[in-house]
Amino acid sequence: AGMNNNGAQNQLETDNVVAKAFNDEIKILDDQQSDLYYKKAQMLIISNNFEESLDNAFKVIEISPERLEAYTLIGNIYMTAINRCSDIGEDQFSKKLVAIAAYKMYEKSQNNQKMNEAMMFFPTTDEIKNSGYSKSKSVDLNVCWVKEEITLLSKSD
C-alpha cells in the first residue's frame, strides 16, 4: 500500500505542475488579449467611435482588472463627451455629471492629475440643488456614450 500511495503522491505533484503550466499559459493569453483590446480601444477613439472604444476598454478590465490605465482610458473617453457629444449640447449640468463619471474612473486608476482635471468641471452644491438633486444622491447617468451610476459630488467636496 505504501508504494501505491507514493505513486498517487507523485501523480498529484505532476498534475499540479501541469495545472500550473496551463495557468501560466492562460495568464499569458489573457495579457495578450487584454493588450489587443486596449490597443483597439485606443484606435477606436481616433476614429471617434467612442461607444465601441468603451466596450473594448471594459473588456480589458474584465480580463485584467489590475490594468489601471484602462480606467484612465475610460475616464478620457467620458471626458470627450463634454465637448464632442451633440446630445449634451449646452446642457451644462449634464457636462458636470459626465465629469463626475470620469472622475470615478480616474479615481480607480489612481490618476490624481486627471482626477483634479475632472473635478474642475464638478457642479457646485447650489447647481445640484437648482437641478432638483441633492448631494451624495445616486443618479443613473445615460448621456451619449456615458452610462454609469454616479454619486453626486460638488466642487466643495
N, C-alpha and C positions, 0 to 999 in steps of 0.2 A: 504494500500500500504506500510505503514511503516513496518508492520510485515514481509511482503514479502521480502522487501529489506534487512531486518535484517537476514532473513533466507538465502538469497543469499550470504550475507557477511560471515555468519558462514560457509556456504558450501565452499566458496572461501578459507577461513582460513584453513579448514580441508583439502582441496585439496592441498594447499601449504605445509602443514605438511607432507602429504602423498608423495608429489613430492620430498620433501627434504629427506625423509626416503629412497626413491628409489635412489636418487642421492648419498646418503651416502653409500648405499649398492653397487652401481655401482663402486664408488671410491675404496671400499674395494676389490672388484673383480678385478679391474684394477691393484691395488697394488699387489695382489696375482699373477695375470697373468704376470705382469712386473717382479716380483721376479723369477717366473719359467723360463721366457725367459732369464733372467740374469744368473741364475744357469746353464741352458742348454748351453748358450754361453761359460761359463767358462769350462764346461765339454768337449765341442767340441774342445776347444783349446788343452786340454790334449791329445786328440786323433788326433791332427794335422789336424782337419777338419776346416780350417780357414774360408773358404767361408761361410759355414753354420753357423759357430760361429758368423760371421759378420751379417748375416741375422737376427739372434736372438738378437744380441746387438742393431741393428737398430730398431727392434720391441719394445725393452724396451723404446727407446727414443720416438717412435711413441706413445706409451701408456702413458709414464710418462716422458715428456721432462725435468722435474726438476731433474731427476736422473743423476747427473753429473758423477757418477762412470761408467756409460755406455759409456760415451765419452772417459774416460781413458782406458776402456777395448778395445774400437775400436782402439785407438792410439797404444796400446800394440800389438794388432793383426797386425796392419800395420807395426810396427817395426820388427815383426818376419819375414816379407818378406825380409828384408835386408840381413839376414843370412840364411834363410831357403828356399828361393824360387829359384829353378834351372833356371827359366826363366830369372832372373836378372843376375845370374852368376857373372861375373866380371865387369858388366856394372856399373861402379862407379856412373855415373851421374844419372841413374835410382834409385840407392840406395838413393841418395841425395834427389831426388824428393819424394820418399816414406817417407823420414824423414820429409819433409815439410807437407805432408798429415797428418802424425802422430801428428806433432806439432799443426796443426789446431784443431785436436780433443782434445789434451791436453789443448789448449787454452780455448775451450768450457767448459772443466771440471775444469778450473781454477787451474790446477795442475802445479805449477811453476817448481817444481823439474823435472817432466817429460818433460816440455817444454824445459828446459835447456839441458836435455839429448839429445833430438831430434835435438836441434839447433847445437850440436857439429857435426852432420852429414851434415849440410847445405852446399851447394856448395858456392864457392867464386864467387864474381862478374865476375872474369875472366873466371871461369869454365862455368858460364852461357853464357857468350859471345861466348866462344870457342865452345859451343854446338849449336850455332845458335839461341839462345834465347836472350831475354832481360829481365832485372829485372822488376818485377811487372807485367809481362805478364801472362795472364791466360793460363793454359795448362790443357788439358784433360788427366789425368793420368789413364792408364789402364794397370797395370803391376801386374801379379799374381792375388792376391785377393784384390788389392788396385785399386778401381775405383772411382776417385774423380776429381773434377775440382779444381785445386790449382792455387794460385798466386805465382809466383816465388819469393823466398826470398833468400838472401845470408847471409853468416856468419857475414858480417859487419852491417846488419840491426839491 
